[in-house]
Amino acid sequence: MNKNLRHYLWEFKGQNCLLVIILFFNALLITLNGLGSANALTALVAGKFTAFIWWVIVMTGSYALFCFGLFLQQYQYSRCCQLMNTAIRRDVTARLSNTTYETYHSQSSSVYASWLTNDVTTIDQMGFYNVMDIVTQVFTVAFAAIALATFHYILLLTTLVLAVVMYLVPKVFTKPVQRRSLAMTHANERLMNRISDVLTGFDALNLLNLRKLLVQRTVAASQDAATHINAWQWLNGVTSGVINGVSGLCQNTMLLLTGFMVWRHLVPIGTINASLNFAGTIFAGMTGIMTSVMDMASVAPIFEKFAAVPVRDTAGQVPVGRFHTALQMQDVTFTYDPNSRPILQDFSLTVAKGQKYALIGPSGSGKSTVLNLLIGNLTDYQGILRYDQTNYQHITPDSLINQVTYLDQTPFMFNDTLKNNLTMGEPYSDETITAVIQRVGLTDLVASLPQGLATMVEKDGRNLSGGQKQRVVLARGLLQGRQIVFMDESTASLDPASAQAIEEMIVTDPHLTVVMVTHHLRPTIAQQMDCVIDSAEFVPA
Ligand SMILES: Nc1ncnc2c1ncn2[C@@H]1O[C@H](COP(=O)(O)OP(=O)(O)OP(=O)(O)O)[C@@H](O)[C@H]1O
């Protein structure tokens, strides 16, 4: 069994053991029912009518209990699966949250959404469900074999030989099933990606009068996914057909053998019932086990894909405390693509505490890249970056990010109260919150809201203006004691008055260290700047 499946089964061993106990009793009850049927027939043929009635009662009772057991099994199975699904989602997101910025952004978020939905569902249906199915079948097959042996050992021996045949035949299909299953999970990722892309772009399509692309692209993406899903199901169908065919042959062999033994008076007439019933159970069980083993093979590539996300290596790194002196870039060279020319070459910059810097220059010249290097998101550079004299390579990334408020054009608002959007659930005193609200100029807004800080911020912050959202994000950072502010064209989409007000508020605050990326450096703001750096300096002429 896949070691990851084992891991999750073991994590919830208590709940899973309870499920196994239920499965054990269900298998026992269904075997008792089969024994009742064989003995009832033998008793009837022997003219023992009372014994016949008793065996029918045994059959009815065991079947009724079996039905109740099925209910328990279903419910307990769902509980176990939901626990394990949640644990998988927990571990996948923990891995994603602990990977580097570059790795995380190497795929779109809808790919990750597909991992956490489609892939977890596949693991559930192809992995956990089949483990339960195998346990059920193992119990059922074992009890049926014991019951069959009570009639004649030859019957059991023949069954075992045929069972080995059934075990070997489907092995041929394991590798192709795994390959197609992996292709299918990638197809699901693409589907999610494309659908989310086109749905998110609704406004753009609307303005272009191209709403029809919503349908066209969804259908094209769906057809791509369908091709891979059908290829996988095609192979599943072939596998299933072969397994069932072999199973049918084995059952008829058993019927022939038992008929012969009854004819030679080696076993009683009821054995025909027992043989058909138990051999059928054994072969169906073996078929089920084989199919489940094949299906389970599908989950291995999914877990491998999850495990391929590299985790940040923070060995030897220490957290940094509050900002004291400067951020430094010394002779930094950086490129996204080793085959194209560098964005920065031997570029040096010192961002001193409390000072204000503007980065200006044409679009695509690397201004945002500088911010991403300074915040520690990009790690694959040459040269040295320092935070208060400590090399970035010796600093835990989280502690560096803790010092910086990053303002971009699309400040993210959570669909929560205004207060929680400011505090992010941390317990700040009312005085602290009020002081920060005043510092970022949100006092009037809060006073004007009937529910004040308890007002719900709508999805994407629809009930706040662009400027108000910028102020909320700044206030978040200030509450957390962040004294460095990176502004990446953050006011570009605001009206001139709001943009000016926000920029002025930030650049005139003596406690803040500011690096502002901008295309439009307003004269009044430029006056407040300690240094204006043109992106032409990033790469020597
Ligand atoms: N993640 C990335 N992978 C590959 N190339 C990238 C990536 N991010 C940016 N680039 C490229 O690097 C160059 C610099 O981009 P960057 O965003 O830093 O420029 P910018 O000066 O901030 O541009 P703008 O003013 O338009 O925001 C651009 O050519 C861009 O296409």
The ligand as an SDF file (V2000), in Angstrom:
LIG
                    3D

 31 33  0  0  0  0  0  0  0  0999 V2000
    8.1850   36.2710  -12.0810 N   0  0  0  0  0  0  0  0  0  0  0  0
    8.7790   36.6570  -13.2140 C   0  0  0  0  0  0  0  0  0  0  0  0
    9.2800   35.7460  -14.0560 N   0  0  0  0  0  0  0  0  0  0  0  0
    9.8980   36.1290  -15.1900 C   0  0  0  0  0  0  0  0  0  0  0  0
   10.0480   37.4040  -15.5670 N   0  0  0  0  0  0  0  0  0  0  0  0
    9.5600   38.3550  -14.7740 C   0  0  0  0  0  0  0  0  0  0  0  0
    8.9030   38.0330  -13.5500 C   0  0  0  0  0  0  0  0  0  0  0  0
    8.5340   39.1800  -12.9660 N   0  0  0  0  0  0  0  0  0  0  0  0
    8.9460   40.1670  -13.7790 C   0  0  0  0  0  0  0  0  0  0  0  0
    9.5640   39.6830  -14.8570 N   0  0  0  0  0  0  0  0  0  0  0  0
   10.1700   40.4500  -15.9500 C   0  0  0  0  0  0  0  0  0  0  0  0
   11.2090   41.2380  -15.3920 O   0  0  0  0  0  0  0  0  0  0  0  0
   11.2140   42.5260  -15.9440 C   0  0  0  0  0  0  0  0  0  0  0  0
   11.1320   43.5440  -14.8190 C   0  0  0  0  0  0  0  0  0  0  0  0
    9.8550   43.4420  -14.2420 O   0  0  0  0  0  0  0  0  0  0  0  0
    9.3970   44.3880  -13.0550 P   0  0  0  0  0  0  0  0  0  0  0  0
    8.0030   44.0460  -12.6960 O   0  0  0  0  0  0  0  0  0  0  0  0
   10.4000   44.3790  -11.9800 O   0  0  0  0  0  0  0  0  0  0  0  0
    9.4500   45.8110  -13.8000 O   0  0  0  0  0  0  0  0  0  0  0  0
    8.8610   47.2080  -13.3430 P   0  0  0  0  0  0  0  0  0  0  0  0
    9.8640   48.2180  -13.6690 O   0  0  0  0  0  0  0  0  0  0  0  0
    8.3980   47.1340  -11.9320 O   0  0  0  0  0  0  0  0  0  0  0  0
    7.6280   47.3070  -14.3070 O   0  0  0  0  0  0  0  0  0  0  0  0
    6.2520   48.1210  -14.0900 P   0  0  0  0  0  0  0  0  0  0  0  0
    6.6360   49.5400  -13.9190 O   0  0  0  0  0  0  0  0  0  0  0  0
    5.5080   47.8890  -15.3470 O   0  0  0  0  0  0  0  0  0  0  0  0
    5.6060   47.5410  -12.8920 O   0  0  0  0  0  0  0  0  0  0  0  0
   10.0710   42.5870  -16.9300 C   0  0  0  0  0  0  0  0  0  0  0  0
   10.5790   42.3970  -18.2220 O   0  0  0  0  0  0  0  0  0  0  0  0
    9.1840   41.4350  -16.5230 C   0  0  0  0  0  0  0  0  0  0  0  0
    8.5440   40.8960  -17.6550 O   0  0  0  0  0  0  0  0  0  0  0  0
  1  2  1  0
  2  3  1  0
  2  7  2  0
  3  4  2  0
  4  5  1  0
  5  6  2  0
  6  7  1  0
  6 10  1  0
  7  8  1  0
  8  9  2  0
  9 10  1  0
 10 11  1  0
 11 12  1  0
 11 30  1  0
 12 13  1  0
 13 14  1  0
 13 28  1  0
 14 15  1  0
 15 16  1  0
 16 17  2  0
 16 18  1  0
 16 19  1  0
 19 20  1  0
 20 21  2  0
 20 22  1  0
 20 23  1  0
 23 24  1  0
 24 25  2  0
 24 26  1  0
 24 27  1  0
 28 29  1  0
 28 30  1  0
 30 31  1  0
M  END
$$$$
